[in-house]
Amino acid sequence: QVQLVESGGGLVQPGGSLRLSCAASGSFRSFNVMGWYRQAPGKQRELVATMSSGGSTNYADSVKGRFTISRDNAKSAVYLEMNSLKPEDTAVYYCRAIGGGFPPTYYWGQGTQVTVSS
């Protein structure tokens, strides 16, 4: 059983910053890709940023230059540094990890709310 637990969400004013963390626990070897997704009310869940075990990153165009993803493979953790936050960044942010093996196994966290408002 693998659990992903996010933390770090909250209320922040436009232009502010937040740092999200996601830590994995349970029985697993390693994750190929870890990343962040978000879902705003009435919208589909969308990719925010991902990082492979080798360090390759992928960002949504809407967050490029403002958000930075990082991970600590030794801790099986992934982080999202969010700067210059905008009201449109308001959403529930979910951590996702893809386990090794074939077919791959997808794990999701329970989500953490980020609200950007004055």
Secondary structure, DSSP 8 states (H G I E B T S, - for coil): -EEEEEE--EEE-TT--EEEEEEEEES-S-EEEEEEEEE-TTS--EEEEEEETT--EEE-GGGTTTEEEEEETTTTEEEEEE-S--GGG-EEEEEEEEESSSS--EEE---EEEEE--
